[in-house]
């Protein structure tokens, strides 16, 4: 049997396979290898040569956030896939509402043919009356399995068997996986953390000391030992401890030798999100394994934590600066973080979020700057721009046109070259595909080799198609550029009529502001600030004789001398 149309012949046929731990009772019939074999054979029978496997091994059918499944959906949305084939409906999922949505709405809306081999379902042959009942049965199966697993889980938990992975400082016994034993290397770090807390050091200080000593964070430590754990696998800095990690270690009663089960729970078998369980629902078993921290020291630490715990400020009391999300470090290009002085609440300032002093980052300077100083500099620069627009509107328009035009011409030239290359390559790939198809039909190329190469060519063709469309769209944006110039000029005119800066106006005019580290000391102290405007970037206005340097005293005694050419404050 041949595909019904050329689109299906050329497009990718997705062969989706899924296996979870819950399917183990079915023997080898549901193995990924067997699913691949069945689907490959069926695809060949139907004449689908351009196939691609999407596999999820170890994922339950009630969870649709599977990497293989999501990758398949992404390719469908890109238009690469024209047919989806599964062994049966349960492989797609075991939630009858979600599965029904995919088979009845999602696939048809995107002209994707759906085939469930063992259930004898083919969307090209009309709607299946039996499919809804099969989906309900599949969900009932998942519900039953979940009920049995939960029952077994609760039974084991109430008998004192640890249900979670051992915390940092412990590991599973090689002789008995249900028993925790001390990991000497990590346990020494846990002991030192508790000792530093008892010595009066705060969580941030402890984290800084551990980082300076180049102690691996728990996740990095487990990875170094080859221990599989959930969580973020890539760590930018494996030695960068955070205060929340320290806090978690200091609050874990398990270090006293106890097993604590049912700290979290999920609302239903469909919802895998773990929620905090009230402490009265915990099952606590004392002195099950060897303790790392004696109980008296642990209780002392909990009292210290309770005394030093600070309340988070209420959102209603938090004052955000209008420059939040606009200021960036001129050296490392990270955002500047907004702060309010703890003593004088009227003082707002920004520091680099990646600086070494405050956040143990990699940026050497703090790039400290007062919010009122930034406001004065921006006000002065915008006033200068507004005065220039008022005095010589045509010259202002010429500068904008020159600035945007130069950037546009440069980008258009680059895009035109890329477009020509993409068109030439697309023609080449099309000819190669046609030749490959002819060679396969005449027996010059094997089916296996044809499937591999055709998939490669089709993916490249789809990528080229998307790229060509994008580049053609970019080359048609000159009219939009003119509109942007007009909008920018309108925003500058709006500023002329305003006495104070507002957040909406700032975002109409400014893309971002780079703040550099201060230079010099005392009266010779300077700090460079570079303003990048929306659509046009940095713009240097011509020097005019009557535009003197601006001097101003900002609120709370911050002196600002504004030198227009150097953009310093």
C-alpha positions, -999 to 999 in steps of 0.1 A, spaced: 0 0 0 13 34 -9 7 68 9 -24 85 -3 -7 117 -14 28 131 -22 28 152 10 27 121 32 53 105 10 77 135 15 68 145 51 82 127 81 62 98 96 68 99 134 71 65 150 64 72 186 74 46 213 69 49 250 77 25 279 72 31 316 80 11 347 43 5 350 44 -16 318 68 -41 332 40 -66 339 34 -69 302 67 -87 297 87 -79 266 57 -71 244 59 -34 252 96 -30 250 110 -1 230 128 -25 207 96 -44 199 76 -12 194 102 0 169 102 -33 151 64 -33 148 61 3 137 89 1 112 73 -30 96 39 -13 95 54 20 80 70 -1 53 38 -18 45 20 15 42 48 29 20 61 55 45 98 57 37 107 90 55 104 78 91 118 91 124 117 75 159 106 95 189 112 76 221 103 81 258 117 53 280 107 54 317 79 79 314 44 73 327 14 77 304 -2 103 326 27 127 321 27 144 287 57 165 294 80 138 280 111 149 261 105 126 231 68 135 229 75 172 232 101 170 205 76 153 182 50 180 189 76 207 181 83 191 148 46 188 141 42 226 148 71 233 124 53 213 97 79 186 94 56 157 104 26 145 83 18 112 101 21 98 136 21 61 143 20 43 177 17 7 187 -16 14 205 -35 43 221 -19 36 255 15 44 241 3 80 233 -9 83 269 -32 71 297 -53 103 302 -84 99 282 -91 137 280 -56 146 268 -53 117 244 -88 125 230 -77 161 225 -46 151 205 -65 125 183 -97 146 178 -83 181 176 -45 186 176 -36 161 149 -66 169 125 -60 207 128 -24 202 116 -33 177 89 -14 149 107 -26 114 100 -28 93 132 -24 55 132 -26 32 163 -16 -2 148 -29 -28 173 -61 -8 179 -68 -7 142 -72 31 142 -64 52 112 -76 88 110 -77 86 72 -104 59 75 -127 81 96 -134 85 133 -131 54 155 -161 47 177 -141 24 199 -112 48 206 -129 68 234 -137 36 253 -101 24 249 -88 57 262 -110 54 293 -98 18 299 -62 30 295 -68 57 321 -85 32 344 -54 10 341 -31 39 350 -54 48 380 -53 12 392 -15 10 389 -12 43 407 -34 31 435 -14 -1 440 19 19 439 6 44 465 -6 16 487 28 -1 486 45 33 491 24 40 522 30 5 536 67 8 532 67 43 546 48 33 577 72 5 584 101 29 586 117 23 552 132 55 537 111 66 508 134 94 496 169 96 484 195 99 512 204 135 519 238 150 514 261 132 539 245 98 535 244 71 508 226 38 503 243 8 517 257 -15 490 245 -45 510 210 -32 517 195 -4 494 169 3 521 195 13 546 214 46 548 251 47 558 274 77 563 293 91 534 324 102 553 336 129 529 302 147 527 294 141 564 325 161 573 311 191 553 277 187 571 294 187 605 314 219 595 282 236 584 265 229 617 296 240 637 298 273 617 262 279 625 267 273 662 297 297 661 273 324 650 279 325 613 249 332 590 239 311 560 254 336 535 287 336 553 288 298 555 281 296 518 309 321 511 334 301 532 325 268 515 329 285 481 363 299 490 374 264 502 363 250 468 338 226 484 316 210 457 279 218 460 258 186 467 247 181 431 282 185 417 295 162 445 269 135 436 278 138 399 315 134 407 307 101 425 284 89 397 253 90 419 221 97 399 200 125 415 172 147 402 178 184 397 198 207 375 226 187 358 248 215 346 264 238 371 281 270 359 302 270 391 303 237 410 316 254 441 290 282 443 270 274 474 238 294 481 223 302 514 191 282 506 212 250 503 229 257 536 195 264 552 181 231 539 210 211 554 207 229 587 170 220 589 171 183 580 163 161 610 176 131 592 211 140 603 201 130 639 197 94 626 159 97 619 139 86 589 110 110 580 85 99 554 56 117 538 71 152 538 54 158 505 25 144 486 7 147 452 -30 155 448 -37 128 422 -21 102 400 -23 127 371 -6 156 389 30 148 397 37 181 414 49 175 450 32 196 477 44 203 513 27 179 537 17 193 572 41 181 599 14 163 617 11 140 587 48 130 587 58 95 598 90 99 620 112 70 630 140 79 653 175 64 655 172 43 624 207 50 610 239 64 624 237 101 633 260 127 618 248 155 642 239 148 678 203 157 687 212 184 712 233 203 686 206 200 660 180 215 685 203 244 693 207 251 655 169 251 651 166 277 679 192 299 663 174 296 629 141 306 646 157 337 662 175 349 631 147 342 606 137 374 590 103 382 575 102 389 538 90 424 530 54 426 519 50 432 482 28 463 489 57 479 508 83 472 482 92 502 461 105 494 427 126 519 408 115 530 373 150 519 362 145 482 371 154 459 342 170 488 323 204 490 340 232 466 330 268 462 340 290 478 314 317 451 320 300 417 324 267 428 309 246 413 337 216 432 352 221 456 380 201 446 410 179 472 428 183 477 466 168 499 492 190 512 521 181 494 553 185 525 574 173 553 551 144 539 530 145 569 507 179 558 493 176 534 463 207 521 446 218 495 421 248 470 421 259 444 396 241 411 402 273 392 392 298 411 414 322 392 437 316 413 468 279 409 473 270 378 453 302 358 449 300 363 412 328 368 386 325 406 380 354 424 398 335 456 405 302 464 422 292 491 397 273 508 425 251 537 414 224 557 431 189 556 415 186 594 418 219 599 401 208 577 372 175 596 370 194 630 368 217 618 341 189 604 320 168 635 325 197 657 314 204 636 283 167 635 273 164 672 279 195 678 257 179 656 230 146 674 232 162 708 229 181 696 198 148 684 183 131 717 191 160 738 176 165 718 145 139 692 137 153 684 102 188 678 116 173 655 142 154 635 116 185 633 95 205 618 124 178 592 131 176 583 94 213 581 90 217 560 122 189 536 114 195 536 77 232 526 81 223 497 104 194 487 81 215 487 49 242 467 66 216 441 79 198 440 45 230 433 26 238 405 50 202 391 48 202 393 10 234 373 8 221 347 32 188 345 13 206 338 -20 227 310 -4 195 294 11 176 295 -22 206 279 -41 210 252 -14 172 245 -13 172 239 -51 202 216 -47 185 196 -19 153 192 -40 173 178 -69 192 154 -46 159 142 -32 144 136 -66 175 117 -77 175 97 -45 138 87 -50 145 76 -86 175 56 -75 155 38 -48 126 31 -73 151 15 -97 169 -4 -70 201 15 -72 197 26 -35 185 3 -7 154 11 13 175 15 45 199 39 29 170 58 12 152 62 46 183 77 62 192 101 34 156 111 26 150 120 63 182 141 63 173 159 31 137 165 42 148 180 76 173 203 58 146 213 32 122 222 60 148 242 78 158 260 46 121 268 39 117 284 73 150 303 69 140 317 34 106 328 47 123 346 77 149 363 55 123 375 30 103 389 59 133 408 72 140 423 38 105 438 38 109 458 70 121 492 57 86 506 61 86 495 97 118 513 102 102 546 91 74 540 115 98 533 144 116 566 137 83 585 139 74 567 171 107 576 187 103 613 177 68 613 191 81 599 224 108 627 226 81 653 220 61 637 248 90 641 271 91 679 264 57 682 281 65 661 312 81 673 344 91 639 357 102 606 342 78 577 341 83 540 336 62 538 304 80 568 288 114 553 297 105 520 279 92 539 249 126 557 245 153 535 261 164 499 254 190 496 281 216 516 300 252 504 306 268 514 339 305 512 343 327 510 374 337 543 390 371 557 382 393 580 404 387 592 440 373 622 457 364 651 434 380 634 405 357 604 408 338 597 375 314 570 363 306 564 327 270 557 317 260 548 281 223 550 271 211 528 242 178 540 227 151 518 213 155 510 175 186 533 170 210 522 198 236 547 210 233 581 194 259 609 198 243 643 193 265 670 177 281 695 200 264 729 200 280 759 216 251 768 239 248 732 252 270 736 283 278 707 306 250 702 331 255 703 368 230 693 394 226 682 429 204 651 431 183 642 461 200 633 494 231 651 484 243 631 454 263 655 433 262 649 395 283 666 369 271 656 335 296 659 306 276 652 274 304 639 253 318 615 278 285 605 293 298 605 328 282 611 361 
